[in-house]
Amino acid sequence: MPDSRDSVLECAPDGSGVIFPRPQNVRLPRMPSNPKTTLRQVIRDRLRQISDARRAQASAQARARLEQQPIWKSARSILFFAPLLQELDIWPLLVDSLAAGRTVALPRFDAAMGRYEACEVRDLPNDLKPGQFGIQEPVDHCVVLAANRLDLVLVPGVAFDLRGRRLGRGKGFYDQLLTLVRGTTCGVAFDEQIVEAVPVEPHDVHLNCILTPTRWIEP
């Protein structure tokens, strides 16, 4: 018979005694204080598992998929981004767009204003420098373009969902830029960065579409 210290005796309707285990004091796992922080860590762990060879292959697939889209074919002014090591490499499309005579821009961080601005680049060897966060950015002489005149904006991020919601790195700088865009905004991600639901706040901007190596997502 169980130790009385570990059990509780209750009476059934027929008067018989039924022994139930005594509830134990169980320490519940601590809930994450910030769902965005938790999701960032989950995705970064996934991305660390992607090999250089896989990244190169997936990047080539994503570039080919983007080139098939009508918005890519019609866009005359495009805001790219300089990819980090754990992001899809879209840089060859920037080079091709310059050669095709398109207007090509990259984000430059304005420290005084605390925001990104789109700046035109024409000569890559002379128009780029390491920026505020160690990312290649346009130099000071590059002209600032009006964000509302861009046809297509390729957007990096940590995670995306099928509704076009995006999780950035936590500063909100990119969202400020995206609020000014009137053209098509397109998230760029590995398939591992697509999740069921991205936690959002009122200032977070939804995207028009998302590009992955295997999918073109239009919410």
N, C-alpha and C positions, 0 to 999 in steps of 0.2 A: 504494500500500500504506500502511496506517495507520502513523503514527509509533510506533516500538517503545516509546516512553515512555508511550504511551496505550493499549497493548494487551498481552495476555498470550498466549503461544503454548502450546497444550496439544495432546497427541497423541491422536488417535482410535484405536480398536482396530485399524484397518487400517494404522496407522503414519503416516497423513497428518497434517499439522499443521493445527490449527484455531485461528484467531485470535479471541479474545474481547476486548471492551473491558475495560480495566483498571478495577476499581471505583474510583469517585471518593469523595473525602471530602465527604459531603453533610451540611450542618447541618440537623438535624431541627427542625421547629417546636416551640417550647416548649409543653408541655402545661399547661393551666390548673391552677393549684395548688388551686383551689376550684371544683368544678363548679357549686355554687349561685351563686357570684359571677358566673360566666360566664353562666349562664342568666338571672340578673336583668338583666344588661346587654342580652342579646338581646331580652328581652321589653320592656324600657323603650324600646329602639330601635324596636320594632314600634309601641308605643303612641304614640310621638311622631309617627307618620305618620297617626294618626287625626284627622280634622278635627273642629272643633266641631260641625258639622252632622251628621256621621256619628255622633259620640258621642251627640248628642241623639236621633237616630233609633234607634240601637242600644239606648239606655237605655229608650226607650218600648217597644220590642219585648220587652226583658227583663222589664220591669214587667208587661206584659200576660201574658207566659208564666207568671210566678210566680203571678199571680192565678188562673190556671187550675188550679193544683196543689191536691190535697186537703189537704196539710199547711198551706198558706196559709189555706185556707178554715176549717180547724178550730183554728188556733193562736189562743190568747187572750193569750199573753205572748210578745213578740218583741224580740230584741236586734238593733237595726239598727247601722249605722255611718255616720259622716259622710263621704261620698265625696270623695276628692281629685279634682283636675282630670282626671287620666288614669284614673279609675275610672268604672264605670257609675253613673249617677245614680239611686239608689233612693229619694231623699229624699221625692218625692211620696207614696210608699207609707207612709212614716212619718206624714206629715200626715193621710193618709186613715185610718190605723189609730187615731190619736188621736181623730179625729172619730167613729169607730165604737165608741169605748169600750174598745178593747183596752189592755192594759198594754204600754207602749212603753218601751224602755230603750236607752241608748247606753253605749259603753265609756268609762270614766274611768280615767286612769292614776294609780295610787297610787305616787308616787315613793319613799316610805319603804319600801314592800314590794317595789317593782320589778315590779309586775304590773298588769294591767287588772282592773277590776271592773265589773259591770253595774249601772247606776244608772237609776232610773225618771225619765222626763221627762214633764211634763204641760203646761207652758206654755213653748213654745219661745222666745219673746222674752226670758223671764226665767230660763230654766233652763239656758242655754248660755253658754259662754265659750271663748276659745282655750285649748287644753290644752298639755300638755308638749311635744308635737311640732308645734304650730301647727294641730292639728285641733280642730274644735268638740267640746267635752266638757260633760257635766253639771256644774253648779256644786256647791259644797260642800253645800248644803242638800238636794240630791236624794238620795233614799233608795237605799241599796244593796240590790239584789235577790239572792236566792240563785240562783246559776247553775244549780243542779240543778232549779229550778222553772220554767225557761224552756221554752216549747214549741218555739220556732224561733229559731235564731241565724243571722243572715246574716253571712257571713265574707268580708272582703276578702283580697286576696293579690296576689302578683306573677305566679305561674303555678300551674296545676293540671293534673292528668292524669286519665285516665278511670278510674283506680282510687281516686279520691278523695284523692289526695295533694296537698298544698298547699306552695307555697314562699312564705314571708312575706318581710319586709324584713330579717330576719337577727338580730333581738333575742330572739325566742322568747317575747315577752310574750303574744301571742295564744294560743299553744299552751298556756301555763299556764292561761289562762281556759278553753280548750276541754276540758281534761282534767276539769273540774268539771261540764260540761254533760251532762244526761241526755236532753234533747230532741233534735230534728233539727238537725244542723249543715249549712248550705248555703253553698257557695262561690259567689261572684258575680264573673263575669268576662266580658270580651270574648272572642269566639271566638279572637282572636289570642293569648290567654293560655293556651289549651289546648295542651299539649305531649304527646309520646309518653310520657315518663317524667320525673317530678320526683325528683331525688336527695333521699333522706330519711335521717334519723338516728333513733335510738331514741326521742328525746323528741318527734318530730313526730307530730301527731295527724291521722288520716285523717278525711275528711268523709263524711257520709251521702249527699250529693247536690251537684250543681253546676248553677248557672243561667247560661246565656249567652243572647244575643239569639235564637239559633236552636235551642238544645237544652236539654233537661232531662235531666241525666245522673245515673243511679243506679248506682254501681259494683256 
